[in-house]
Amino acid sequence: MDVNKIQDIVENPQDKSNKDLGECEKFLYVEFEKTKDQIVTLTRYLDKVESSYNLINEELSNRFK
């Protein structure tokens, strides 16, 4: 679905057909789920990076006391 069409539907839902509203709803739901999954994946990755950094930082701190 075209971004401009989605924006138009969101701005004026009362003027749109049930078909357009349904297509837009489906598109937005899929986008929401994909974005949510990406955020969860990135959060897990960020946690792993932070944990690894802290481990290395602690070891370096111990060596340079």
N, CA, C and O atoms as a GROMACS GRO file, in nm:
protein
  260
    1MET      N    1   0.085  -0.118   0.000
    1MET     CA    2   0.000   0.000   0.000
    1MET      C    3   0.089   0.124   0.000
    1MET      O    4   0.191   0.127   0.069
    2ASP      N    5   0.052   0.223  -0.075
    2ASP     CA    6   0.127   0.347  -0.090
    2ASP      C    7   0.120   0.430   0.039
    2ASP      O    8   0.014   0.442   0.101
    3VAL      N    9   0.233   0.487   0.079
    3VAL     CA   10   0.241   0.567   0.201
    3VAL      C   11   0.147   0.686   0.195
    3VAL      O   12   0.082   0.719   0.295
    4ASN      N   13   0.137   0.751   0.081
    4ASN     CA   14   0.048   0.866   0.068
    4ASN      C   15  -0.098   0.826   0.084
    4ASN      O   16  -0.178   0.899   0.142
    5LYS      N   17  -0.133   0.708   0.031
    5LYS     CA   18  -0.270   0.659   0.044
    5LYS      C   19  -0.302   0.629   0.191
    5LYS      O   20  -0.411   0.661   0.239
    6ILE      N   21  -0.208   0.567   0.260
    6ILE     CA   22  -0.228   0.538   0.402
    6ILE      C   23  -0.247   0.666   0.481
    6ILE      O   24  -0.338   0.676   0.564
    7GLN      N   25  -0.162   0.762   0.454
    7GLN     CA   26  -0.173   0.891   0.524
    7GLN      C   27  -0.308   0.956   0.497
    7GLN      O   28  -0.370   1.012   0.588
    8ASP      N   29  -0.354   0.950   0.374
    8ASP     CA   30  -0.483   1.007   0.338
    8ASP      C   31  -0.597   0.935   0.412
    8ASP      O   32  -0.690   0.999   0.461
    9ILE      N   33  -0.588   0.803   0.419
    9ILE     CA   34  -0.692   0.724   0.489
    9ILE      C   35  -0.692   0.758   0.638
    9ILE      O   36  -0.799   0.774   0.697
   10VAL      N   37  -0.574   0.768   0.697
   10VAL     CA   38  -0.564   0.798   0.841
   10VAL      C   39  -0.617   0.938   0.870
   10VAL      O   40  -0.681   0.960   0.973
   11GLU      N   41  -0.591   1.032   0.782
   11GLU     CA   42  -0.635   1.170   0.804
   11GLU      C   43  -0.785   1.188   0.781
   11GLU      O   44  -0.846   1.276   0.841
   12ASN      N   45  -0.845   1.105   0.695
   12ASN     CA   46  -0.987   1.120   0.662
   12ASN      C   47  -1.058   0.985   0.659
   12ASN      O   48  -1.114   0.948   0.556
   13PRO      N   49  -1.058   0.910   0.768
   13PRO     CA   50  -1.118   0.776   0.764
   13PRO      C   51  -1.268   0.779   0.738
   13PRO      O   52  -1.324   0.684   0.682
   14GLN      N   53  -1.333   0.886   0.778
   14GLN     CA   54  -1.478   0.895   0.760
   14GLN      C   55  -1.518   0.904   0.614
   14GLN      O   56  -1.632   0.876   0.578
   15ASP      N   57  -1.424   0.944   0.529
   15ASP     CA   58  -1.453   0.960   0.386
   15ASP      C   59  -1.411   0.839   0.302
   15ASP      O   60  -1.428   0.840   0.180
   16LYS      N   61  -1.358   0.737   0.364
   16LYS     CA   62  -1.303   0.624   0.290
   16LYS      C   63  -1.396   0.504   0.292
   16LYS      O   64  -1.480   0.489   0.381
   17SER      N   65  -1.380   0.419   0.193
   17SER     CA   66  -1.463   0.299   0.182
   17SER      C   67  -1.418   0.194   0.285
   17SER      O   68  -1.307   0.200   0.338
   18ASN      N   69  -1.506   0.100   0.310
   18ASN     CA   70  -1.472  -0.009   0.402
   18ASN      C   71  -1.352  -0.087   0.350
   18ASN      O   72  -1.269  -0.133   0.428
   19LYS      N   73  -1.344  -0.103   0.219
   19LYS     CA   74  -1.232  -0.174   0.158
   19LYS      C   75  -1.101  -0.104   0.189
   19LYS      O   76  -1.004  -0.168   0.230
   20ASP      N   77  -1.098   0.029   0.169
   20ASP     CA   78  -0.976   0.106   0.198
   20ASP      C   79  -0.940   0.099   0.347
   20ASP      O   80  -0.823   0.083   0.383
   21LEU      N   81  -1.041   0.111   0.432
   21LEU     CA   82  -1.016   0.104   0.576
   21LEU      C   83  -0.962  -0.033   0.615
   21LEU      O   84  -0.870  -0.043   0.696
   22GLY      N   85  -1.018  -0.138   0.558
   22GLY     CA   86  -0.972  -0.274   0.588
   22GLY      C   87  -0.830  -0.298   0.542
   22GLY      O   88  -0.750  -0.356   0.616
   23GLU      N   89  -0.798  -0.253   0.421
   23GLU     CA   90  -0.662  -0.268   0.370
   23GLU      C   91  -0.562  -0.191   0.454
   23GLU      O   92  -0.453  -0.240   0.484
   24CYS      N   93  -0.600  -0.070   0.492
   24CYS     CA   94  -0.513   0.014   0.573
   24CYS      C   95  -0.492  -0.050   0.711
   24CYS      O   96  -0.380  -0.054   0.763
   25GLU      N   97  -0.600  -0.100   0.769
   25GLU     CA   98  -0.591  -0.164   0.901
   25GLU      C   99  -0.497  -0.284   0.894
   25GLU      O  100  -0.413  -0.302   0.982
   26LYS      N  101  -0.511  -0.366   0.793
   26LYS     CA  102  -0.426  -0.484   0.778
   26LYS      C  103  -0.279  -0.443   0.761
   26LYS      O  104  -0.191  -0.500   0.825
   27PHE      N  105  -0.255  -0.345   0.676
   27PHE     CA  106  -0.119  -0.297   0.654
   27PHE      C  107  -0.058  -0.244   0.783
   27PHE      O  108   0.056  -0.278   0.816
   28LEU      N  109  -0.133  -0.162   0.855
   28LEU     CA  110  -0.081  -0.104   0.979
   28LEU      C  111  -0.057  -0.211   1.085
   28LEU      O  112   0.040  -0.201   1.161
   29TYR      N  113  -0.142  -0.312   1.091
   29TYR     CA  114  -0.123  -0.421   1.186
   29TYR      C  115   0.006  -0.496   1.156
   29TYR      O  116   0.085  -0.525   1.246
   30VAL      N  117   0.027  -0.529   1.029
   30VAL     CA  118   0.148  -0.601   0.989
   30VAL      C  119   0.272  -0.517   1.020
   30VAL      O  120   0.371  -0.568   1.072
   31GLU      N  121   0.268  -0.388   0.988
   31GLU     CA  122   0.380  -0.299   1.016
   31GLU      C  123   0.406  -0.289   1.166
   31GLU      O  124   0.522  -0.289   1.209
   32PHE      N  125   0.301  -0.281   1.245
   32PHE     CA  126   0.314  -0.276   1.390
   32PHE      C  127   0.384  -0.400   1.442
   32PHE      O  128   0.477  -0.391   1.522
   33GLU      N  129   0.340  -0.517   1.397
   33GLU     CA  130   0.398  -0.643   1.444
   33GLU      C  131   0.544  -0.656   1.402
   33GLU      O  132   0.628  -0.700   1.481
   34LYS      N  133   0.577  -0.617   1.279
   34LYS     CA  134   0.715  -0.624   1.232
   34LYS      C  135   0.804  -0.529   1.314
   34LYS      O  136   0.914  -0.565   1.353
   35THR      N  137   0.754  -0.409   1.338
   35THR     CA  138   0.830  -0.310   1.415
   35THR      C  139   0.850  -0.358   1.557
   35THR      O  140   0.960  -0.344   1.613
   36LYS      N  141   0.747  -0.413   1.617
   36LYS     CA  142   0.756  -0.465   1.754
   36LYS      C  143   0.860  -0.576   1.762
   36LYS      O  144   0.941  -0.578   1.854
   37ASP      N  145   0.858  -0.668   1.666
   37ASP     CA  146   0.955  -0.777   1.664
   37ASP      C  147   1.098  -0.724   1.649
   37ASP      O  148   1.190  -0.774   1.713
   38GLN      N  149   1.116  -0.624   1.565
   38GLN     CA  150   1.248  -0.564   1.547
   38GLN      C  151   1.296  -0.497   1.675
   38GLN      O  152   1.414  -0.508   1.710
   39ILE      N  153   1.207  -0.430   1.745
   39ILE     CA  154   1.243  -0.365   1.870
   39ILE      C  155   1.285  -0.468   1.974
   39ILE      O  156   1.383  -0.448   2.045
   40VAL      N  157   1.212  -0.578   1.983
   40VAL     CA  158   1.247  -0.684   2.078
   40VAL      C  159   1.383  -0.742   2.042
   40VAL      O  160   1.467  -0.762   2.130
   41THR      N  161   1.406  -0.769   1.915
   41THR     CA  162   1.534  -0.824   1.869
   41THR      C  163   1.648  -0.727   1.900
   41THR      O  164   1.752  -0.768   1.952
   42LEU      N  165   1.628  -0.601   1.870
   42LEU     CA  166   1.732  -0.501   1.897
   42LEU      C  167   1.756  -0.483   2.046
   42LEU      O  168   1.870  -0.461   2.088
   43THR      N  169   1.652  -0.492   2.126
   43THR     CA  170   1.667  -0.481   2.271
   43THR      C  171   1.752  -0.595   2.324
   43THR      O  172   1.841  -0.574   2.407
   44ARG      N  173   1.725  -0.715   2.278
   44ARG     CA  174   1.806  -0.831   2.320
   44ARG      C  175   1.951  -0.814   2.275
   44ARG      O  176   2.043  -0.844   2.351
   45TYR      N  177   1.970  -0.767   2.154
   45TYR     CA  178   2.105  -0.744   2.104
   45TYR      C  179   2.176  -0.638   2.187
   45TYR      O  180   2.292  -0.655   2.224
   46LEU      N  181   2.107  -0.530   2.216
   46LEU     CA  182   2.165  -0.423   2.297
   46LEU      C  183   2.203  -0.474   2.436
   46LEU      O  184   2.309  -0.438   2.487
   47ASP      N  185   2.119  -0.555   2.496
   47ASP     CA  186   2.150  -0.614   2.626
   47ASP      C  187   2.277  -0.699   2.619
   47ASP      O  188   2.360  -0.694   2.709
   48LYS      N  189   2.292  -0.777   2.512
   48LYS     CA  190   2.410  -0.862   2.495
   48LYS      C  191   2.534  -0.776   2.474
   48LYS      O  192   2.640  -0.806   2.531
   49VAL      N  193   2.523  -0.671   2.394
   49VAL     CA  194   2.637  -0.581   2.372
   49VAL      C  195   2.677  -0.515   2.503
   49VAL      O  196   2.796  -0.508   2.535
   50GLU      N  197   2.580  -0.468   2.579
   50GLU     CA  198   2.610  -0.404   2.708
   50GLU      C  199   2.677  -0.502   2.804
   50GLU      O  200   2.775  -0.467   2.870
   51SER      N  201   2.625  -0.622   2.811
   51SER     CA  202   2.683  -0.724   2.898
   51SER      C  203   2.826  -0.756   2.857
   51SER      O  204   2.914  -0.767   2.943
   52SER      N  205   2.850  -0.771   2.729
   52SER     CA  206   2.985  -0.799   2.680
   52SER      C  207   3.079  -0.683   2.708
   52SER      O  208   3.193  -0.703   2.751
   53TYR      N  209   3.032  -0.563   2.686
   53TYR     CA  210   3.113  -0.444   2.714
   53TYR      C  211   3.150  -0.440   2.862
   53TYR      O  212   3.266  -0.416   2.896
   54ASN      N  213   3.053  -0.462   2.949
   54ASN     CA  214   3.080  -0.457   3.092
   54ASN      C  215   3.181  -0.563   3.134
   54ASN      O  216   3.267  -0.536   3.218
   55LEU      N  217   3.172  -0.680   3.077
   55LEU     CA  218   3.266  -0.787   3.107
   55LEU      C  219   3.408  -0.747   3.066
   55LEU      O  220   3.502  -0.763   3.145
   56ILE      N  221   3.424  -0.696   2.945
   56ILE     CA  222   3.555  -0.654   2.896
   56ILE      C  223   3.606  -0.536   2.976
   56ILE      O  224   3.724  -0.530   3.012
   57ASN      N  225   3.520  -0.441   3.005
   57ASN     CA  226   3.558  -0.323   3.082
   57ASN      C  227   3.604  -0.361   3.222
   57ASN      O  228   3.702  -0.306   3.272
   58GLU      N  229   3.536  -0.453   3.284
   58GLU     CA  230   3.574  -0.499   3.417
   58GLU      C  231   3.710  -0.568   3.414
   58GLU      O  232   3.793  -0.545   3.502
   59GLU      N  233   3.733  -0.650   3.315
   59GLU     CA  234   3.863  -0.720   3.303
   59GLU      C  235   3.975  -0.620   3.282
   59GLU      O  236   4.080  -0.631   3.344
   60LEU      N  237   3.953  -0.522   3.197
   60LEU     CA  238   4.056  -0.418   3.175
   60LEU      C  239   4.081  -0.337   3.302
   60LEU      O  240   4.195  -0.304   3.334
   61SER      N  241   3.976  -0.307   3.373
   61SER     CA  242   3.991  -0.233   3.498
   61SER      C  243   4.073  -0.312   3.600
   61SER      O  244   4.156  -0.254   3.670
   62ASN      N  245   4.051  -0.442   3.607
   62ASN     CA  246   4.126  -0.526   3.697
   62ASN      C  247   4.274  -0.532   3.658
   62ASN      O  248   4.362  -0.538   3.744
   63ARG      N  249   4.301  -0.530   3.531
   63ARG     CA  250   4.440  -0.538   3.484
   63ARG      C  251   4.517  -0.408   3.504
   63ARG      O  252   4.639  -0.410   3.521
   64PHE      N  253   4.448  -0.297   3.503
   64PHE     CA  254   4.516  -0.167   3.511
   64PHE      C  255   4.497  -0.098   3.645
   64PHE      O  256   4.497   0.024   3.653
   65LYS      N  257   4.481  -0.175   3.749
   65LYS     CA  258   4.467  -0.117   3.884
   65LYS      C  259   4.596  -0.059   3.932
   65LYS      O  260   4.602  -0.006   4.043
   0.00000   0.00000   0.00000
